Amino acid sequence: MARGRKGLALSGWLIIDKPAGIGSTQVVGKVRWALGAQKAGHAGTLDPAATGVLAVALGEATKTVPHLAEALKCYRFEVRWGAATSTDDAEGAVIATSAARPTRAAIEAALPAFRGLIAQVPPQVSAVHVDGARAYDLARQGVMVDLAPRPLWVESLSLVAAGADHAVLEMVCGKGGYVRAIARDLGQALGCLGHVGWLRRLWSGPFAVQDALSLQEVEHLAGTEALRAHVLPLQRALADLPEVIATPEGAARLGHGNPGMVITSGLEWGTPAWASYQGRAVALGHYRAGELHPSRVFAPDPAPDRG
């Protein structure tokens, strides 16, 4: 891993168990500092108040972020009944209240309407673009806008626990889902109003909370080989795709962004796949008649810095 002017050319994934009270971009900055990495990004923003899995991509792994963004994600969260807030979570101001409270049976009966392909209106405080501005910036200026419903795939939504004034739910959903909107809409459907009390992401695609380090651990291990040992390979983000093996000539062609010959069996024309050569991820693309046609090419790890 050669050190350039701006740090190590380090590629892979470091999975963080994000604490409440810090933004996702700040977490990325701390990871980049702790590892001395040249380049870092994240796959899937968590609100500052949320906790759980934040997958931080390093170096060439940032090229797989669009693929990981499409993966399913699992959230566990608390819905507090009896109040609607300006942000649809506990951070916002209360804008309406209700004395009604749902029974466990009523909650269970309402959940099927929130499974499958649903149309979801994002919260007013969200990153949705409205005429070139972010909805959250407009909300801070007191401007309320009509946000268009967006399709969301909800793989599952189940009741984990129920109390007098709250319920704990678990949801697996696709890209672009707002848990806060689920809490808001469920509260409206039950006639009692609701907002998110707390939210935790348990897994995102192939990355689970069991893979994660706390920020305290990252800070404690900053600058050490022990921290770099926790960096997962780039290809972990591609675990749901078939792997094909590039020939030597194919690897060379793929490395220059051209279709390259690969060895595989049983893949159909157009199947998304990734190619490896001598154990290293070379490219991501689509398989066509013995070749991988790349959409992303991964640069090889640089030679170690010998000083």
MOURVEN-V164905 format. One line per field, one symbol per residue. ss: DSSP state (A for helix, B for strand, O for the rest). phi: phi as a letter, one per 30 degrees, with the letter a starting at -180 (. if undefined). psi: psi as a letter, one per 20 degrees, with the letter a starting at -180 (. if undefined). Layout:
# MOURVEN-V164905
ss: ???
phi: ???
psi: ???
This chain:
# MOURVEN-V164905
ss: OOBBOOBBOOOBBBBBBBOOOOOAAAAAAAAAAAAOBOOBBBBOOOOOOOBBBBBBBBAAAAAAAAAAAOOOBBBBBBBBBOBBBOOOBOOOOBBBBOOOOOOAAAAAAAAAAAOBBBBBOOOOOOOOBBOOBBAAAAAAOOOOOOOOOBBBBBBBBBBBBBOOOBBBBBBBBOOOOOAAAAAAAAAAAOOOOBBBBBBBBBBBOOBBAAAOBBAAAAAAOOOOAAAAOOOBOAAAAAOOOBBBBBOAAAAAAAAOOOOBBBBOOOOOOOOBBBBBBOOBBBBBBBBBOOBBBBBBBOOOOOOOOOO
phi: .dccdckddcbkbccccdddjbdddddeddddddciddbaabcjdceeddbjdbdccchddddceeddddddbcbcacccdjacbdcibddcddcabbddbddedddedddedccidccbdddecbdddbhicdeddddddiccbdcddbdbccdabbdcabbdcabcbbbcbcdidcdeddddddddddibiaaddbbbddabhdccdddccdddddddceicdddddddddedddcddcdcccddedddddddcicebdbcabiddeiddabcbbhicdcacabdbhibccdcbccdddddedci
psi: nqpahjapmpqbppppnprqjqqhhhgghgggghikqgpqaqnoqpqhiqrbooopppchhhiighghhiqqqpqpqpppqipqrhijaihrqpiqrqiqpqrghhghhhhhijqborpppqqhnrjppoliqqhhghhhjjopqopqqqqpoogqoqpgqpahjrqpqpppraqjqohhhggghghghikiqqrpgqppphqociprhhiqqrhggghhjpjqhhghiipqqgihijhjqqpqpqrghgggghhjjqpqpqpapjpqpjpprqqqplippgqpbppoliqpoqhpppqqpqqqoj.
